[in-house]
């Protein structure tokens, strides 16, 4: 593989203008196409084989408009200065309803002046708009249009807010300032690392081209596949991080070879053959980890995983093609635009080399100390609180948060997550007063925690019944899940009871995740270890690397629990507590974490952590093969890669921290988890724990049984066999300062 990559890098360096033009055309064409044609996204969170999914399928069997497609929009009307039943205000509300009835696809509008449509204080009313034939993918636009049609009520001094039944995790997440902040922070780190603006701009430009290409592909895929709304932001986060990092590794290697007098094109060839191989293997581990999410049993998670992987593929491709092209075009001008006072420190990595030597002299003490610190960081993970997110955790000034609070105030907290009880009857009945229907309604009403039960509604064939139920608890309250379970246990002879709705669906998702999590973790760890085994032909190193990555995950989950579950830092990341919270509640504002988030984080973090493992092990292996001294090889490997890995980690941390500024709780969760894990991985684990264990293992690091060595494919990731070869005379070699010199 290294020979192929070397030839590819050399070809791209010689034809830099062509490669650059092709990538720019691809990025502009794909991104432009997605902007012109649109980037459809899906809010499909179906989970085949679950009870909630069966309930949703039954609702399509003739219950009428609004139930077959979920086509309902609710508008909350609030009168801050009087009663809604006052004549002037009532007329304004009725005028708004008349306008709503004329809107496209609207087949019915329920007035708030009905039973259960107005709050007990007569100040909050609920208008329910039932629709048919609208595009479910354009629910947000439809809701805005309907809300605008209620302007007659606003003209009378009433507040009209659209209630949203989706969760914050379902929202379409727009890109914005966080990407710019992340890129600027990454540029600053690169300028400090290289000391020249030209060199710093190469990884930034490459990553932007990579992200644009990936987002263009994802956007166009939305026309033929169900693309989750979270796909774009996840692809941007991961794409920016790995795209800049991979280019950084290649550029660091190239500048070192130039400083050693190697001609430009030969330096590019050797760089792609060596560091390019490590990039391919590192990217492969990320893709393997994301692909394993298809075993999670959750279609949304599966699709989100492989679509996010597209950004990693484009990052690898641009690294081994576009970066060599740019390096070939720039030549020795890669060090142009030098920044004063930067990049003129001592030998690259000397501080890390000293740290490696210090660790090598006291491996046991370092190992024990590292384990204690990492254990303390991971300990809060025991308090990790999984659960559904509702609009009560949205931004304080957002319309969805305002609608949530009005709904809870007027109709009870459970009204924000109604439960849809759908039952299959043993035989067709005449009407909703039939014996099995009546017994079912009585049983649902008797369940502890049920606040309200609506009148039963039969489908067209009178073989199924729908009973909308409101619990006493908010959708994010764990007690709401207990109500779902209790309703599902109702036993009416011949009647099969199913429960749908947001709360039930999220409960089923959590159950499916808990069942499949061990399988996904096992597959990711096994496949990643096998890839490392192929790369280094060292089974102990492969197993140890997989275990080290799990350690960094523990620290990440500990940070998530501390910030969100315990609530110690939820305010710091921009989460707003409920209105009228006590002082203590504002300090310890606990936020649940969606059940699928830990599994998604595991896959992403495991792959990203393996990146640094591959680069460090490659350097240690090369040093060991040169002189056979294991402790010295560990120190040299850490010294040669420490500064580059630290710079790469700082870039990733900066990118991920920038995304914490997003108002969406899901993005905040990923930002915190990814940033903490990468920071811990690049410092405590790669700087102390990994070197200490490698020193203690000695030659066992690189032991491989003969029978295994014979059957393993030859997929060397190193490719440094010609690093010391004399430089060809075809091109003048001019010494150039290495990274940080």
N, C-alpha and C positions, 0 to 999 in steps of 0.2 A: 504493500500500500504506500509506503514512504517513497518508493521509486516513482510510482504513478503521480503522487502529489508533487514531488520535485519537478517532474516534467511539466505538470499542469501549471505550477507556479512560474517556472521559467518561460513557458509559452505566454502566459498572461503578462509577465513583465515586459516581454518583447513587443507585445501587441496591446500596450496599455490603453491607447486611444480607443481602439475597437471595443475592448472589454468595458471600459468606462462608459462609452456611448450605449452599449447594449444594456447595461444595468440601469442607467438613467432613463432610457426609453422604457424599460420594463417597469420601473417604479412609477414613472409619470403615467404611462399607459394604463397600468392596473389600478393605480389610485384614482386617476381621472375617470376611468370607466366605472369604478364603484361610486364615485361622486355623481356622475351623470345618470347612471342607471339606478342608483340607490343601493343601499346596503340593508336588505330586509333582515330582520332579526325575529327570533321566535321566543315566545314566553311559555313554551310547552314544558311543563314539569311533570308530565305523566310518568307513572311508574307501573309498567305492565305487571299484572298478577297480584296487585294489592287490593285491599278492600275499598279504599278511596277511589281507585281507578274504576272499579266495578260500579260504584255509585255514580260516578261521572258518566260512564257509558250508558247506564240506565236512564239518566236524565235526558239523553238524546232520543228516548223512545216515546215521544209524543206528549210531553208535559206542557208544550206551548212555547211561544216566543220568549226568548231570554234564557230558557233552560237548555235548549238543544245546542247552543253555541256559547252559553255563558254571556250572552249579549245584553247585559244590563249595566246601566250607569246610574249612580246615586248622587243626587245633589242635596247638600245640606243647606237649609235656609235658617239664618239666625237673626233674631230681632233684639239688638242690644238695649233698646230704649222702650220697649213695650211688648204687648202680646201679639202673636201672629194672627189671632182671631179678630183683632180690631179691623173694622171694615176697610179702611184705606190700605192697610198692609195685606189683608186677605185678597183684595182686588188685584194688587200688584203681583202677588204670587200666582193667582189664577191667570193673569195676562201672560206671565212667563210660561205657565203650563200650556196655554194655547199656542204659543210660539214653538214650544218644544214638540208639540204634536204635528207640526208642519215640517219638521226636519226630516231629511232623507233617512230611510231605514227604520224610523221610529214607528212601532206598531201599537204602542200603548204607553200611557203616562199615568202613574198612580199619584194622586194628590196627597199632600200631607194631611189634609182634613178628612182623614179616614181613621178607622180604629188602628191604633198602634203607629200612626204616621206622625204624631206630634208628641213632644215631650210633656211630662207632667206639669212643668211650669209654663207651658204654652209659648215658649220662646224659641224652640228649636223644632224645625219640621224636616221631613225627609221626602224628597221627590224621587221616585223610582222610574227610570226610563227604560222600557223594554224594547229591544231592537232585534232586527232580523235581516240577514243578508249583508251585513257590514263586514269589512275586512278585520279579522281579529288582530292582525299584526299592526293595525293602525288604531288601536284602542286609545292611545294617548291623544292622537289628533282628534279622534271622534269625541272624546271627553271634553277637550278644549272647546270644540265647536258647540257642543250642547251647553257647556257652562256659559259661553258667550250669549247663547239664545235666552238665557235667564236674566238679561240686563234690565228688563222692566222691574224686577224685584230689587235690583241694586239701586235703581233710580229712586225707589221709595225709602232708601236708607237701610236696606236689609243686606246682610252679608251672605253671599252664596259661594259655597266651596264644594268642589267635586270630591266625593269620597272615593278612595282607591282601595280596591280589595287585594291588590298585589302586595308583596312584601318589599322592603327596601332592596333585597337581593334580586328582585325581579326587574328592577328599574333599568332602563337603557342608560348606560353610563357614558356620558359625553367626555371626550378628551378635552383638555384645557390647560391651565397654567402649570399644573404639576409636571407635565412633560417638559415644559420650558425650564422650570426650576431644576429638574433632574439633569437635563442636558447641560445647563450652565454649571452646576456643581461638578458634573463629570469633567467638563472642560477645565475647570480650575485644578482638579486633581491631576489631570494629564499634563497641564502646564508645569505643575510642581514636579511631576515625575520625570518629564523629558527636558524641561528647561527651554523648549522652543515651541513657538505657537504653531508652526507648520506640522511638526510631529504630533502635537496634541489634536490638531483638527482632523487628521486622517481617521482615527477610530470614531470620532463623532460623525463625520460624513458617511463613513461606511455603515454605521449603525442606523442612521437616518434613512439611508437608501434601503437597508434591510427591512426596517420597520414599515416603511411606505409600501414596499413590495408585498410583505406579508399581509398588511391590512387590506391592500387592494385585492389580493387573492381571497381573503376571508370575506370581504364585502361582496364579491361576485359569487362566492359559494352560497351566499344567502338566497340566491335566486333558485337554487336547485336543492338545497339542503336546509334543515332547521338549524340555524346558527343562533346559539344563546346570546342574549343581550350582553352578557359579561365577557364574551370572547374578545371584543376589541380592546378593552382595557387590560385584560390579562396578557394578550399578545403584545401590547405596547410595553407593559411593565417588564415582562421577561425578555422581549426582543431588545429593548434598550440596554438592559443589564448585560446579557450575554454577548450582544453585538459589539458593544464597546470593549468588553473584557477580552473577547477572542482576538480582536484587532490589536489590542494592547500587547498581548502575549507575542504575537507575530512581530509587531513593530520593535519590541524590546530586543528580540533575538536578532532581527535584521541590523539594528544600529550597533549591536555588539560585534557582529561580523564585519560591518563596515569599519569599525574602529580597529579591527585586527588586520585591516588591509585587504579584505576580500572584495573583488569588483562587484558592482551593483547587481547585475543580473545573476551572477553566481551566488551572491549573498541571498537574493530573493529565492533562488532555487533551493538552497540549503535550508533556509528558514521555513519554507512551506513543507519541505520533506521532513523536517524535525518537529517544529512547533505546530505546523499544520496537521501532522498526524495526531498530536495531542488534542488539538481543537476538534478534530473529527471524532475521536474517542470520547471526549468530554461531552460534545453535543449528542453523541449516541446514547450516553447514559441518561441525559435529560429526556430525550425522546422515548427511550424505553420506559422510564418512570411514568411519563405522561400517558403512554399507550396502555400501561397496565390498568389505568382507570376504567377501561372498557369492561373490566371484571367486577366493577363496583355495583352492577345491577341497577344503576340510576342513569337513564338515557341522557339527562342534562349533564351529568358529570362526565360521562363517556365522551360526549361530543365536545364539551369544553376542553377536555384533555387533549384530544388529537388535533383540534383546531388551534389550541395554544401552541402545540408542537410545530405548527407551520412557521411560526416566528423563529423557532430554534433552527429549523432547516434553512431558512433564508439567511440567518446569522452565520451558519457554518459555510454556506455557499459563497456569501460575500467575503468571508474571511479568507478562503482559499483561492478566490479568483479576483475580486475587486481590490483587496488590499495589495496583492502582488502587482496588479496593474498600476495602482497609485504609486507604489514604491519604485517601480520601473520608470514611471514618468518623472517622478521627482528626483531620482538619482541622489546625488550628494546634497541636493537642496533640502533634503528631509530635515536638516538642522538649521534651516533658515529662520529668520525672525526670532533670534534668541532673546529670551527675557532676562534683563539684567538681574544679577544676584541669585538667579535660580539655576539649578542643574550643575553647580560647581563644587559639590561636596566630594567627600572622599570616594574611594572605590565603591562601586555599586554593591550593595548587599553586605558591606563589611560589618555593619551592626548586627545584621541577622546571622552572619557567620559566627560572630562572637557569641551570640545567644545559642546557636547550635552547639558550639564547643562547650559552653557552660552547661547545657542540658546533658551533653554526652558524659560529663564528669560526674553527674549526680542523678542518674536516670530514675532511681527508685523514689527519691524525695520529690522529684518533679512529677512523677506518675501519681503518687499519692496526693500531692497538693492539687493537681489538676482534677483528679476524680472528686475530691472534696468540694472544690469550687463549682465544678459542673453539676454535681449533685445538688448543691444549694440552689443553683439557677433553675434546675429542673423540678425541684420540690413543689413549687406552687402549681405545677401541672395537675396534681392530684385534685385540685379544686376547680378544674376546668368545667365550666357549665355549658352544656350543649342545649340548644332549644331554638324554637322559631323566633325570627325577628318580625315585629310588626311595625306599623307606622309610628308607634309611640317612641321609636328610637330614631326617627328621621330628624333632620335639622329643625331647630326650634322655629325658624321663620318660614318653613316650607309649607305650601298649601296642604300637602298630604298630612303633615303633623297637625295642622289646625283642624282639618276635617276629622282626624282620629279623635282629637280631644273633644270636639263638639259632639261627635257620635257617642263617646263614652259618657259625657256629661248628660246628654239628653236621653239616651236609651240604654245605658249600662255598658261596662267595658266589654262584655261578651258580644255586643252588637257589631264590633269591628271584625269579628271572625265567626259568622253564623255557621252552624253545622247543618248539613243537608242530609237528613235521614231518608234514605231511599230503600224501600222494601219490596221484594218480589212476593206477590200473593199466590196462594196455592191454586186459585181459580178466579176467573173474572167476577167482579162484584158489581152491584147495581149503582151504588153511590158511595160517597165518603163516610156515610153513617153505618156501613156494613160492619158486622161483628168483628172480623179480623182487623179492620182499619181502626175501629174504635178502641179495641184492646191495645193495639200498638201505640196509639196516641196517649192513652192513659199510662202505659208503661214508660214511655219517654218522659212524660210530665213528672212521673214519680222518681226519676233518677236524681240522686243528690247532686246539686250543682247546676241544675237546669233552671233558668230564670223565666223563660217564655217559650211556648210551643204554638206555632201558627196552625191555622186550619189545614187539615190534610187535603192534598190535591192528587187526583187520579190522572193517570196518563190516558191517551186516547183509547187504548184497548182495555182499560180498567183492570190491567194485570199487575200494575205497580203503583205504589203510593209514595208521595213526596211530602215530608213534614219538615219545614224549616224550624230549626231549634236555636235558641240563644242561651248560652251558658252564663253563669255569673262571673266568669273570669275572662281576662284579656287573652288574645291568641298566644301571647308569649308566656303566659302563666302556665307552669307545669300542671296545675290542677285542671286546666282545660283538657289536657291529654287524658286525665283520669275520667273526665266526663265522656270523652269519645269511647274509651274502652268499656265503660259501664253501659253505654247505649248498645254497643256491639254485642254485649252479652245478653241482651233482652231475648227472652224465649217466648215467642207466640207460636203455637202449633201451626206448622205449615208455612210460616212466614220467614223469609230469609232477609235479615236486616243488614244493611250496609250504611256506612257513614262517610260522606264526602265533605268537601269544603277545605279551606286553607289549613285549619288545625289538624284535621284528619290526614290530609295529604302529607304534611310535614312530619306527623307521627309515624306514618308508614315509611317515609324516606329515612327517618332516623333508625327505624327497625331494620330496614334493608342495609343501611350503611354498617350497622353493628355486626350484621351477619357476614358481610363481605369484606370487612376491613382486614381480618387476618389473612385472607387469600391475597388481597392486593399487596399488602406489605410483604408477604412471603415471596410473591412473584417478582416484585421490584428488587428486593434484596438479592434474590437468587440470580436474576438476569444481569444485574449490575456487577455482581461478584464474578459471574462468568465472563463478562466483557473485560474486566480487569485481569482475569486469569489469562485470557487470550492475549492481552496487551503485554503483560509482564512475565507470563509463564511462572508465576509464583503463587501457589494456592494460599499460603498463610497471609501474604500481603493482601490478596483479594478479599479474604474473609475479614481481616482486620479493618480494611478500608470501609467495608460495608457497615461494620459495627461502629466505627468512628462517626459515620454519617448519622447513625441513629442517635448518638450522643448529642450532636448539635440540634437534632429535632427536639430532644427533651428540653433543651434550653429555650427553644422557640416556643414550645407549648407552655412552658413555665411563664414566659413573658406574657403570652396571650392571657393566661389565667390571672396573672397579677393585674394586668391593665383592664381587662374586660370582665372576667368572672368575679374577681374580688372587687374590681372597680377602683383600684387605687390610682390609676392613671387615665381613666376614661375621659375625664374633663380635659386633660392635657392633649388628647388626640382629637378633641372637638366634639365629643358626644355631649348632648344636652339632656340634663335630667328632667323628669316631669315637672310641670308647673306646680307650685306650692309644695315642693319637696322641702324636707327639713334640712338643716345645715349638715347633719351627719350623712344624709342621703345624697347630698350634692358632692360630698367628698368620696364616699364609697358608692358610686353609681354603677351598679352591676348591669352588664349587657350580655345577653346570651349569644352564643356563637352557633351559626347554622350547622346542622349535623354533617353536611357534606364538606364543610370547609377544612377540618383537620385532615381528611383523606387527600383532598386536593393540595393542601399545603405540604403534606408528606411527600407526595410525588414530585412536586416542584423543587422542594428543598433538597430532597435526596439527590436529584439530578444535579442541581447547582453545586452542592457540597462536593460531589464527585469530581467536578471540574478542577478544583484546587488540589484534590488528592492526586489526580492524574499528573498535573504539572509538577508537583513536589516529588512524587515517586519517580517520575522520569529523570529528574535531575539527580536524585540519590542513586538510582540504578546506574546512570552513566558514570558517576564518580566511583562507585563501587567496582565497576568493570575496569576502570583505569588502574586502580592500585590495590583493590581487595581489602581495604581497611574499612570495616563497617561503621565504626563510630566516626571516623574522619569523613566518610562518605555522607553520613547523615548531616554533619555540620556543614560540609560544602554544599550539599543539596539545599539545605535551608538558607544558606548564605546567598546562593545564586538565584533563588526564586522568591525569597522572603519579601524583598521590596516590590517586586512585580505583583506578587499575590496580594500584598497589602494594598497596593494602588488599585488593583482590580476590585478588591473587596470594598474599598472606600467608595469606588464608583457605584457599585451595586447598592451599597447602603444608602448613598445619597439619592439614587434613583427611587428606591423603595420608600425612603422616608418622605420624599417629596409627594408621593401618592397618598400619604396619610392625610394630607390637606383636603382630599375629596370629602364631600359631605356624606357619601354613602358608607354605611357601616361595614359592608362587605369589603370594600377597597381598603378601609382603615385596618381591618383585620389582617388582610394579606400584607399590607405595608409593614405593620408592626412585626408580624411573624417572620417575614422574609428578611427584614433589616436586622433583627436580633440574631437570627440563625447565621446569617452570613458574617456578621461581626464576630460572633463567638467562634465560628468555624475557622476564620482566617487568623485569629489571634490565639486563643487558648488551645484549640485542637491542633491546628497546623504548626503553631509555634512551640507548643510544649508537649501535649499528649502524644501526638504521632511521633515526633523525634524520640521521646523517652521510650516508647514501646519498641521502636525500631532498634534503638541501641541495645535494649535488653534482649531482644530476639537474636541479635547477631547475624550469623550466616543463615540462620533459619528463615530470615526474611525472603531469601531468594532460592530456598530449597524447592525442588520439584522432582517427584518420582520419575524414573526413567520411562516407565510405561506411559505416564501422563504426558511427558515431554514429547514422546513419539506421536501421540494422537492429537495433540493440540495443533490447530492451524497456525501458520507463521504470519502473525499479524503484528509485527513489531511496531511500537508506537514511537520509537526513539529516532531511528534514522540518522545517526550522527557518525556513520562510519567514514565519511569523507570530510569531517570538520577540520581535520588537521592537514588535509591534502593541500599541496601548493596551489595558490591562486592562478588561474589561467592568465597568460600574458596578453590575451586579446583585448583587455580593457585595463586602463591604468587604475591602480588601487590607491586611493587617497585616504589616509587615516581620518576617522571621524570620531568624535568623543562618544563614548558609550552612554547608556542611560545614567543620568545623574552625575556625570563626570564634570 
